């Protein structure tokens, strides 16, 4: 998969997780909110790895 499309998928994933995190937090589901936060951090790390890859 080309890098531009992969980066777009990571951004969409981060945005969807941000929405889910907000919904879980406002519903009082702290464990789910923390889980979505961890997934967002992972996706951001993967995005950074793809964006800075020079090969």
PQR file with spaces between the fields and no chain letter, atoms N, CA, C, O and H, PARSE charges and radii, in Angstrom:
ATOM       1  N    UNK     1       0.856   -1.174    0.000 -0.4000 1.5000
ATOM       2  CA   UNK     1       0.000    0.000    0.000 -0.0000 2.0000
ATOM       3  C    UNK     1       0.900    1.234    0.000  0.5500 1.7000
ATOM       4  O    UNK     1       1.913    1.277    0.698 -0.5500 1.4000
ATOM       5  N    UNK     2       0.523    2.214   -0.776 -0.4000 1.5000
ATOM       6  CA   UNK     2       1.363    3.398   -0.854 -0.0000 2.0000
ATOM       7  C    UNK     2       1.273    4.218    0.439  0.5500 1.7000
ATOM       8  O    UNK     2       0.270    4.186    1.152 -0.5500 1.4000
ATOM       9  H    UNK     2      -0.300    2.179   -1.343  0.4000 1.0000
ATOM      10  N    UNK     3       2.340    4.940    0.710 -0.4000 1.5000
ATOM      11  CA   UNK     3       2.460    5.657    1.999 -0.0000 2.0000
ATOM      12  C    UNK     3       1.376    6.698    2.201  0.5500 1.7000
ATOM      13  O    UNK     3       0.875    6.855    3.315 -0.5500 1.4000
ATOM      14  H    UNK     3       3.155    4.966    0.131  0.4000 1.0000
ATOM      15  N    UNK     4       1.004    7.407    1.160 -0.4000 1.5000
ATOM      16  CA   UNK     4       0.003    8.464    1.301 -0.0000 2.0000
ATOM      17  C    UNK     4      -1.341    7.891    1.747  0.5500 1.7000
ATOM      18  O    UNK     4      -2.004    8.460    2.614 -0.5500 1.4000
ATOM      19  H    UNK     4       1.410    7.280    0.255  0.4000 1.0000
ATOM      20  N    UNK     5      -1.735    6.779    1.162 -0.4000 1.5000
ATOM      21  CA   UNK     5      -2.992    6.144    1.530 -0.0000 2.0000
ATOM      22  C    UNK     5      -2.907    5.565    2.946  0.5500 1.7000
ATOM      23  O    UNK     5      -3.873    5.631    3.707 -0.5500 1.4000
ATOM      24  H    UNK     5      -1.196    6.317    0.458  0.4000 1.0000
ATOM      25  N    UNK     6      -1.758    5.003    3.292 -0.4000 1.5000
ATOM      26  CA   UNK     6      -1.567    4.447    4.627 -0.0000 2.0000
ATOM      27  C    UNK     6      -1.627    5.540    5.688  0.5500 1.7000
ATOM      28  O    UNK     6      -2.234    5.352    6.742 -0.5500 1.4000
ATOM      29  H    UNK     6      -0.974    4.950    2.674  0.4000 1.0000
ATOM      30  N    UNK     7      -1.000    6.679    5.413 -0.4000 1.5000
ATOM      31  CA   UNK     7      -1.073    7.801    6.355 -0.0000 2.0000
ATOM      32  C    UNK     7      -2.504    8.286    6.522  0.5500 1.7000
ATOM      33  O    UNK     7      -2.919    8.618    7.632 -0.5500 1.4000
ATOM      34  H    UNK     7      -0.507    6.831    4.556  0.4000 1.0000
ATOM      35  N    UNK     8      -3.264    8.332    5.427 -0.4000 1.5000
ATOM      36  CA   UNK     8      -4.663    8.739    5.500 -0.0000 2.0000
ATOM      37  C    UNK     8      -5.462    7.774    6.386  0.5500 1.7000
ATOM      38  O    UNK     8      -6.288    8.209    7.189 -0.5500 1.4000
ATOM      39  H    UNK     8      -2.927    8.062    4.525  0.4000 1.0000
ATOM      40  N    UNK     9      -5.221    6.485    6.241 -0.4000 1.5000
ATOM      41  CA   UNK     9      -5.918    5.508    7.074 -0.0000 2.0000
ATOM      42  C    UNK     9      -5.577    5.677    8.552  0.5500 1.7000
ATOM      43  O    UNK     9      -6.448    5.529    9.409 -0.5500 1.4000
ATOM      44  H    UNK     9      -4.550    6.132    5.588  0.4000 1.0000
ATOM      45  N    UNK    10      -4.333    5.982    8.852 -0.4000 1.5000
ATOM      46  CA   UNK    10      -3.955    6.214   10.249 -0.0000 2.0000
ATOM      47  C    UNK    10      -4.644    7.461   10.795  0.5500 1.7000
ATOM      48  O    UNK    10      -5.089    7.460   11.943 -0.5500 1.4000
ATOM      49  H    UNK    10      -3.625    6.102    8.156  0.4000 1.0000
ATOM      50  N    UNK    11      -4.740    8.516   10.002 -0.4000 1.5000
ATOM      51  CA   UNK    11      -5.407    9.737   10.448 -0.0000 2.0000
ATOM      52  C    UNK    11      -6.890    9.472   10.696  0.5500 1.7000
ATOM      53  O    UNK    11      -7.447    9.941   11.688 -0.5500 1.4000
ATOM      54  H    UNK    11      -4.379    8.516    9.070  0.4000 1.0000
ATOM      55  N    UNK    12      -7.524    8.729    9.807 -0.4000 1.5000
ATOM      56  CA   UNK    12      -8.934    8.382    9.994 -0.0000 2.0000
ATOM      57  C    UNK    12      -9.107    7.545   11.255  0.5500 1.7000
ATOM      58  O    UNK    12     -10.049    7.757   12.019 -0.5500 1.4000
ATOM      59  H    UNK    12      -7.071    8.348    9.001  0.4000 1.0000
ATOM      60  N    UNK    13      -8.206    6.599   11.475 -0.4000 1.5000
ATOM      61  CA   UNK    13      -8.270    5.777   12.683 -0.0000 2.0000
ATOM      62  C    UNK    13      -8.112    6.597   13.951  0.5500 1.7000
ATOM      63  O    UNK    13      -8.807    6.365   14.940 -0.5500 1.4000
ATOM      64  H    UNK    13      -7.441    6.426   10.855  0.4000 1.0000
ATOM      65  N    UNK    14      -7.204    7.550   13.918 -0.4000 1.5000
ATOM      66  CA   UNK    14      -7.003    8.415   15.081 -0.0000 2.0000
ATOM      67  C    UNK    14      -8.247    9.254   15.334  0.5500 1.7000
ATOM      68  O    UNK    14      -8.664    9.421   16.480 -0.5500 1.4000
ATOM      69  H    UNK    14      -6.640    7.738   13.114  0.4000 1.0000
ATOM      70  N    UNK    15      -8.842    9.781   14.266 -0.4000 1.5000
ATOM      71  CA   UNK    15     -10.051   10.601   14.417 -0.0000 2.0000
ATOM      72  C    UNK    15     -11.219    9.782   14.971  0.5500 1.7000
ATOM      73  O    UNK    15     -11.937   10.248   15.856 -0.5500 1.4000
ATOM      74  H    UNK    15      -8.503    9.646   13.335  0.4000 1.0000
ATOM      75  N    UNK    16     -11.409    8.580   14.462 -0.4000 1.5000
ATOM      76  CA   UNK    16     -12.491    7.724   14.958 -0.0000 2.0000
ATOM      77  C    UNK    16     -12.271    7.335   16.420  0.5500 1.7000
ATOM      78  O    UNK    16     -13.222    7.268   17.199 -0.5500 1.4000
ATOM      79  H    UNK    16     -10.826    8.202   13.744  0.4000 1.0000
ATOM      80  N    UNK    17     -11.021    7.081   16.785 -0.4000 1.5000
ATOM      81  CA   UNK    17     -10.734    6.759   18.180 -0.0000 2.0000
ATOM      82  C    UNK    17     -10.944    7.967   19.079  0.5500 1.7000
ATOM      83  O    UNK    17     -11.350    7.815   20.231 -0.5500 1.4000
ATOM      84  H    UNK    17     -10.249    7.136   16.152  0.4000 1.0000
ATOM      85  N    UNK    18     -10.676    9.160   18.574 -0.4000 1.5000
ATOM      86  CA   UNK    18     -10.924   10.366   19.371 -0.0000 2.0000
ATOM      87  C    UNK    18     -12.417   10.535   19.636  0.5500 1.7000
ATOM      88  O    UNK    18     -12.816   10.918   20.735 -0.5500 1.4000
ATOM      89  H    UNK    18     -10.346    9.284   17.638  0.4000 1.0000
ATOM      90  N    UNK    19     -13.237   10.250   18.632 -0.4000 1.5000
ATOM      91  CA   UNK    19     -14.692   10.317   18.821 -0.0000 2.0000
ATOM      92  C    UNK    19     -15.139    9.272   19.833  0.5500 1.7000
ATOM      93  O    UNK    19     -15.933    9.566   20.726 -0.5500 1.4000
ATOM      94  H    UNK    19     -12.913    9.938   17.739  0.4000 1.0000
ATOM      95  N    UNK    20     -14.630    8.049   19.693 -0.4000 1.5000
ATOM      96  CA   UNK    20     -15.004    6.978   20.619 -0.0000 2.0000
ATOM      97  C    UNK    20     -14.522    7.281   22.038  0.5500 1.7000
ATOM      98  O    UNK    20     -15.222    7.000   23.011 -0.5500 1.4000
ATOM      99  H    UNK    20     -13.985    7.810   18.967  0.4000 1.0000
ATOM     100  N    UNK    21     -13.326    7.854   22.148 -0.4000 1.5000
ATOM     101  CA   UNK    21     -12.800    8.218   23.469 -0.0000 2.0000
ATOM     102  C    UNK    21     -13.701    9.254   24.130  0.5500 1.7000
ATOM     103  O    UNK    21     -14.021    9.140   25.313 -0.5500 1.4000
ATOM     104  H    UNK    21     -12.758    8.082   21.358  0.4000 1.0000
ATOM     105  N    UNK    22     -14.104   10.252   23.377 -0.4000 1.5000
ATOM     106  CA   UNK    22     -14.980   11.297   23.915 -0.0000 2.0000
ATOM     107  C    UNK    22     -16.324   10.716   24.352  0.5500 1.7000
ATOM     108  O    UNK    22     -16.838   11.056   25.417 -0.5500 1.4000
ATOM     109  H    UNK    22     -13.844   10.345   22.416  0.4000 1.0000
ATOM     110  N    UNK    23     -16.885    9.841   23.522 -0.4000 1.5000
ATOM     111  CA   UNK    23     -18.174    9.230   23.858 -0.0000 2.0000
ATOM     112  C    UNK    23     -18.056    8.365   25.106  0.5500 1.7000
ATOM     113  O    UNK    23     -18.928    8.404   25.974 -0.5500 1.4000
ATOM     114  H    UNK    23     -16.467    9.566   22.656  0.4000 1.0000
ATOM     115  N    UNK    24     -16.992    7.592   25.200 -0.4000 1.5000
ATOM     116  CA   UNK    24     -16.798    6.729   26.368 -0.0000 2.0000
ATOM     117  C    UNK    24     -16.579    7.569   27.624  0.5500 1.7000
ATOM     118  O    UNK    24     -17.111    7.254   28.689 -0.5500 1.4000
ATOM     119  H    UNK    24     -16.283    7.561   24.495  0.4000 1.0000
ATOM     120  N    UNK    25     -15.803    8.624   27.496 -0.4000 1.5000
ATOM     121  CA   UNK    25     -15.515    9.475   28.661 -0.0000 2.0000
ATOM     122  C    UNK    25     -16.779   10.160   29.179  0.5500 1.7000
ATOM     123  O    UNK    25     -17.012   10.215   30.386 -0.5500 1.4000
ATOM     124  H    UNK    25     -15.371    8.880   26.631  0.4000 1.0000
ATOM     125  N    UNK    26     -17.593   10.681   28.257 -0.4000 1.5000
ATOM     126  CA   UNK    26     -18.807   11.371   28.686 -0.0000 2.0000
ATOM     127  C    UNK    26     -19.839   10.395   29.251  0.5500 1.7000
ATOM     128  O    UNK    26     -20.695   10.789   30.044 -0.5500 1.4000
ATOM     129  H    UNK    26     -17.403   10.637   27.276  0.4000 1.0000
ATOM     130  N    UNK    27     -19.764    9.119   28.847 -0.4000 1.5000
ATOM     131  CA   UNK    27     -20.676    8.109   29.377 -0.0000 2.0000
ATOM     132  C    UNK    27     -20.181    7.557   30.712  0.5500 1.7000
ATOM     133  O    UNK    27     -20.870    6.761   31.350 -0.5500 1.4000
ATOM     134  H    UNK    27     -19.069    8.798   28.203  0.4000 1.0000
ATOM     135  N    UNK    28     -18.994    7.975   31.132 -0.4000 1.5000
ATOM     136  CA   UNK    28     -18.454    7.520   32.403 -0.0000 2.0000
ATOM     137  C    UNK    28     -17.708    6.195   32.323  0.5500 1.7000
ATOM     138  O    UNK    28     -17.379    5.604   33.352 -0.5500 1.4000
ATOM     139  H    UNK    28     -18.434    8.622   30.614  0.4000 1.0000
ATOM     140  N    UNK    29     -17.443    5.730   31.116 -0.4000 1.5000
ATOM     141  CA   UNK    29     -16.718    4.466   30.928 -0.0000 2.0000
ATOM     142  C    UNK    29     -15.219    4.757   30.820  0.5500 1.7000
ATOM     143  O    UNK    29     -14.663    4.865   29.727 -0.5500 1.4000
ATOM     144  H    UNK    29     -17.710    6.210   30.281  0.4000 1.0000
ATOM     145  N    UNK    30     -14.601    4.876   31.962 -0.4000 1.5000
ATOM     146  CA   UNK    30     -13.193    5.286   32.010 -0.0000 2.0000
ATOM     147  C    UNK    30     -12.274    4.227   31.403  0.5500 1.7000
ATOM     148  O    UNK    30     -11.316    4.564   30.707 -0.5500 1.4000
ATOM     149  H    UNK    30     -15.053    4.788   32.850  0.4000 1.0000
ATOM     150  N    UNK    31     -12.556    2.958   31.660 -0.4000 1.5000
ATOM     151  CA   UNK    31     -11.697    1.893   31.131 -0.0000 2.0000
ATOM     152  C    UNK    31     -11.704    1.890   29.603  0.5500 1.7000
ATOM     153  O    UNK    31     -10.655    1.735   28.977 -0.5500 1.4000
ATOM     154  H    UNK    31     -13.334    2.684   32.226  0.4000 1.0000
ATOM     155  N    UNK    32     -12.881    2.060   29.003 -0.4000 1.5000
ATOM     156  CA   UNK    32     -12.950    2.135   27.546 -0.0000 2.0000
ATOM     157  C    UNK    32     -12.222    3.381   27.036  0.5500 1.7000
ATOM     158  O    UNK    32     -11.525    3.322   26.023 -0.5500 1.4000
ATOM     159  H    UNK    32     -13.733    2.186   29.511  0.4000 1.0000
ATOM     160  N    UNK    33     -12.381    4.492   27.726 -0.4000 1.5000
ATOM     161  CA   UNK    33     -11.726    5.731   27.309 -0.0000 2.0000
ATOM     162  C    UNK    33     -10.207    5.572   27.334  0.5500 1.7000
ATOM     163  O    UNK    33      -9.517    6.026   26.421 -0.5500 1.4000
ATOM     164  H    UNK    33     -12.947    4.540   28.548  0.4000 1.0000
ATOM     165  N    UNK    34      -9.696    4.935   28.365 -0.4000 1.5000
ATOM     166  CA   UNK    34      -8.246    4.704   28.457 -0.0000 2.0000
ATOM     167  C    UNK    34      -7.787    3.786   27.325  0.5500 1.7000
ATOM     168  O    UNK    34      -6.729    4.001   26.733 -0.5500 1.4000
ATOM     169  H    UNK    34     -10.256    4.566   29.106  0.4000 1.0000
ATOM     170  N    UNK    35      -8.580    2.772   27.032 -0.4000 1.5000
ATOM     171  CA   UNK    35      -8.234    1.855   25.943 -0.0000 2.0000
ATOM     172  C    UNK    35      -8.189    2.590   24.607  0.5500 1.7000
ATOM     173  O    UNK    35      -7.257    2.398   23.826 -0.5500 1.4000
ATOM     174  H    UNK    35      -9.439    2.597   27.513  0.4000 1.0000
ATOM     175  N    UNK    36      -9.178    3.422   24.342 -0.4000 1.5000
ATOM     176  CA   UNK    36      -9.163    4.192   23.100 -0.0000 2.0000
ATOM     177  C    UNK    36      -7.984    5.156   23.072  0.5500 1.7000
ATOM     178  O    UNK    36      -7.424    5.400   22.003 -0.5500 1.4000
ATOM     179  H    UNK    36      -9.935    3.578   24.977  0.4000 1.0000
ATOM     180  N    UNK    37      -7.600    5.702   24.201 -0.4000 1.5000
ATOM     181  CA   UNK    37      -6.428    6.574   24.268 -0.0000 2.0000
ATOM     182  C    UNK    37      -5.154    5.829   23.926  0.5500 1.7000
ATOM     183  O    UNK    37      -4.297    6.351   23.212 -0.5500 1.4000
ATOM     184  H    UNK    37      -8.055    5.504   25.069  0.4000 1.0000
ATOM     185  N    UNK    38      -5.024    4.609   24.432 -0.4000 1.5000
ATOM     186  CA   UNK    38      -3.838    3.795   24.131 -0.0000 2.0000
ATOM     187  C    UNK    38      -3.784    3.455   22.645  0.5500 1.7000
ATOM     188  O    UNK    38      -2.717    3.491   22.034 -0.5500 1.4000
ATOM     189  H    UNK    38      -5.720    4.185   25.012  0.4000 1.0000
ATOM     190  N    UNK    39      -4.933    3.128   22.070 -0.4000 1.5000
ATOM     191  CA   UNK    39      -4.979    2.834   20.634 -0.0000 2.0000
ATOM     192  C    UNK    39      -4.605    4.071   19.822  0.5500 1.7000
ATOM     193  O    UNK    39      -3.914    3.961   18.809 -0.5500 1.4000
ATOM     194  H    UNK    39      -5.800    3.099   22.567  0.4000 1.0000
ATOM     195  N    UNK    40      -5.054    5.244   20.256 -0.4000 1.5000
ATOM     196  CA   UNK    40      -4.692    6.482   19.563 -0.0000 2.0000
ATOM     197  C    UNK    40      -3.185    6.724   19.605  0.5500 1.7000
ATOM     198  O    UNK    40      -2.590    7.141   18.611 -0.5500 1.4000
ATOM     199  H    UNK    40      -5.615    5.334   21.078  0.4000 1.0000
ATOM     200  N    UNK    41      -2.578    6.461   20.751 -0.4000 1.5000
ATOM     201  CA   UNK    41      -1.125    6.629   20.864 -0.0000 2.0000
ATOM     202  C    UNK    41      -0.410    5.671   19.929  0.5500 1.7000
ATOM     203  O    UNK    41       0.559    6.052   19.273 -0.5500 1.4000
ATOM     204  H    UNK    41      -3.062    6.123   21.557  0.4000 1.0000
ATOM     205  N    UNK    42      -0.878    4.426   19.860 -0.4000 1.5000
ATOM     206  CA   UNK    42      -0.279    3.438   18.959 -0.0000 2.0000
ATOM     207  C    UNK    42      -0.413    3.873   17.502  0.5500 1.7000
ATOM     208  O    UNK    42       0.551    3.794   16.740 -0.5500 1.4000
ATOM     209  H    UNK    42      -1.665    4.116   20.393  0.4000 1.0000
ATOM     210  N    UNK    43      -1.598    4.331   17.114 -0.4000 1.5000
ATOM     211  CA   UNK    43      -1.804    4.771   15.737 -0.0000 2.0000
ATOM     212  C    UNK    43      -0.962    5.993   15.403  0.5500 1.7000
ATOM     213  O    UNK    43      -0.447    6.108   14.291 -0.5500 1.4000
ATOM     214  H    UNK    43      -2.381    4.395   17.734  0.4000 1.0000
ATOM     215  N    UNK    44      -0.819    6.897   16.348 -0.4000 1.5000
ATOM     216  CA   UNK    44       0.027    8.075   16.127 -0.0000 2.0000
ATOM     217  C    UNK    44       1.490    7.662   15.957  0.5500 1.7000
ATOM     218  O    UNK    44       2.205    8.229   15.129 -0.5500 1.4000
ATOM     219  H    UNK    44      -1.238    6.803   17.252  0.4000 1.0000
ATOM     220  N    UNK    45       1.929    6.689   16.729 -0.4000 1.5000
ATOM     221  CA   UNK    45       3.300    6.188   16.593 -0.0000 2.0000
ATOM     222  C    UNK    45       3.501    5.538   15.231  0.5500 1.7000
ATOM     223  O    UNK    45       4.519    5.767   14.578 -0.5500 1.4000
ATOM     224  H    UNK    45       1.349    6.229   17.402  0.4000 1.0000
ATOM     225  N    UNK    46       2.539    4.729   14.800 -0.4000 1.5000
ATOM     226  CA   UNK    46       2.638    4.097   13.485 -0.0000 2.0000
ATOM     227  C    UNK    46       2.614    5.157   12.366  0.5500 1.7000
ATOM     228  O    UNK    46       3.349    5.041   11.385 -0.5500 1.4000
ATOM     229  H    UNK    46       1.712    4.543   15.331  0.4000 1.0000
ATOM     230  N    UNK    47       1.775    6.179   12.519 -0.4000 1.5000
ATOM     231  CA   UNK    47       1.733    7.263   11.541 -0.0000 2.0000
ATOM     232  C    UNK    47       3.100    7.934   11.451  0.5500 1.7000
ATOM     233  O    UNK    47       3.609    8.179   10.357 -0.5500 1.4000
ATOM     234  H    UNK    47       1.179    6.274   13.316  0.4000 1.0000
ATOM     235  N    UNK    48       3.683    8.225   12.593 -0.4000 1.5000
ATOM     236  CA   UNK    48       5.002    8.867   12.613 -0.0000 2.0000
ATOM     237  C    UNK    48       6.048    7.980   11.937  0.5500 1.7000
ATOM     238  O    UNK    48       6.897    8.470   11.193 -0.5500 1.4000
ATOM     239  H    UNK    48       3.270    8.026   13.482  0.4000 1.0000
ATOM     240  N    UNK    49       5.982    6.670   12.201 -0.4000 1.5000
ATOM     241  CA   UNK    49       6.942    5.748   11.577 -0.0000 2.0000
ATOM     242  C    UNK    49       6.802    5.722   10.053  0.5500 1.7000
ATOM     243  O    UNK    49       7.803    5.674    9.338 -0.5500 1.4000
ATOM     244  H    UNK    49       5.292    6.272   12.805  0.4000 1.0000
ATOM     245  N    UNK    50       5.571    5.753    9.561 -0.4000 1.5000
ATOM     246  CA   UNK    50       5.353    5.752    8.118 -0.0000 2.0000
ATOM     247  C    UNK    50       5.755    7.089    7.498  0.5500 1.7000
ATOM     248  O    UNK    50       6.341    7.134    6.416 -0.5500 1.4000
ATOM     249  H    UNK    50       4.758    5.792   10.142  0.4000 1.0000
ATOM     250  N    UNK    51       5.432    8.177    8.200 -0.4000 1.5000
ATOM     251  CA   UNK    51       5.717    9.509    7.679 -0.0000 2.0000
ATOM     252  C    UNK    51       7.210    9.805    7.612  0.5500 1.7000
ATOM     253  O    UNK    51       7.655   10.542    6.732 -0.5500 1.4000
ATOM     254  H    UNK    51       4.956    8.140    9.078  0.4000 1.0000
ATOM     255  N    UNK    52       7.982    9.244    8.523 -0.4000 1.5000
ATOM     256  CA   UNK    52       9.415    9.547    8.550 -0.0000 2.0000
ATOM     257  C    UNK    52      10.264    8.485    7.851  0.5500 1.7000
ATOM     258  O    UNK    52      11.489    8.602    7.820 -0.5500 1.4000
ATOM     259  H    UNK    52       7.622    8.645    9.237  0.4000 1.0000
ATOM     260  N    UNK    53       9.643    7.471    7.300 -0.4000 1.5000
ATOM     261  CA   UNK    53      10.387    6.413    6.596 -0.0000 2.0000
ATOM     262  C    UNK    53      10.939    6.971    5.289  0.5500 1.7000
ATOM     263  O    UNK    53      10.187    7.518    4.483 -0.5500 1.4000
ATOM     264  H    UNK    53       8.647    7.376    7.325  0.4000 1.0000
ATOM     265  N    UNK    54      12.211    6.840    5.079 -0.4000 1.5000
ATOM     266  CA   UNK    54      12.856    7.410    3.895 -0.0000 2.0000
ATOM     267  C    UNK    54      13.150    6.376    2.806  0.5500 1.7000
ATOM     268  O    UNK    54      13.750    6.724    1.789 -0.5500 1.4000
ATOM     269  H    UNK    54      12.822    6.395    5.734  0.4000 1.0000
ATOM     270  N    UNK    55      12.750    5.131    2.988 -0.4000 1.5000
ATOM     271  CA   UNK    55      13.084    4.117    1.971 -0.0000 2.0000
ATOM     272  C    UNK    55      12.057    4.031    0.869  0.5500 1.7000
ATOM     273  O    UNK    55      12.205    3.226   -0.051 -0.5500 1.4000
ATOM     274  H    UNK    55      12.262    4.849    3.814  0.4000 1.0000
